[in-house]
Amino acid sequence: MNRRQWIIIVVISLLALVSGVLTSQWIYKTGLAGDPAVKAFLENPWQTPDGKAANTQEWQGKVLVVNFWASWCPPCVEEMPTLDKLQQEFLKQNVLFVGIGIDSPSNIREFLEKTPVSYPIMIGGLQGSNLSKQMGNSQGALPYTIIINAKGKSSYSKLGKISEDELRNAIKSAL
């Protein structure tokens, strides 16, 4: 290869790198859910994996850590032990974790038999995915975590796997 070809390759590579960085900023951008989205979330007729209706009235007045996940999503599965640990840590501080499974009820039931968690899991399906988008997950990707404070206002959101310290700090800010 001559010098001109190398220069072209370097320039194209740099353009690709800059495009990748700019695209990643756009992909991982999330927003906070507005009041209508939080209301729609709380009024949704959520069901547990065994088909029972959830009583979302019990969620009112609590700090909710809502985690949209799927059994086929490796980062979702990796963060579940952390979510479970923090649910136990903050249980007496009026904090409730709620997992919204974007998966079939049978897949969620099978997954929970192997990987039980102490917080409630709801069946999200297509409606759950749509609510996730309404709540600031513009990409519809997973995992997606949002915190709703005790007054029903969203205070934090994160697209992608969340760290224990990051989530702990966000919960403390919402209390």
Secondary structure, DSSP 8 states (H G I E B T S, - for coil): --HHHHHHHHHHHHHHHHHHHHHHHHHT------HHHHHHHHHS--B-TTS-B--GGGGTTSEEEEEEE-TT-HHHHHHHHHHHHHHHHHGGGTEEEEEEE-S-HHHHHHHHHHS--SS-EEE-HHHHHHHHHHTT-TT--S-EEEEE-TTS-EEEEEES---HHHHHHHHHHH-
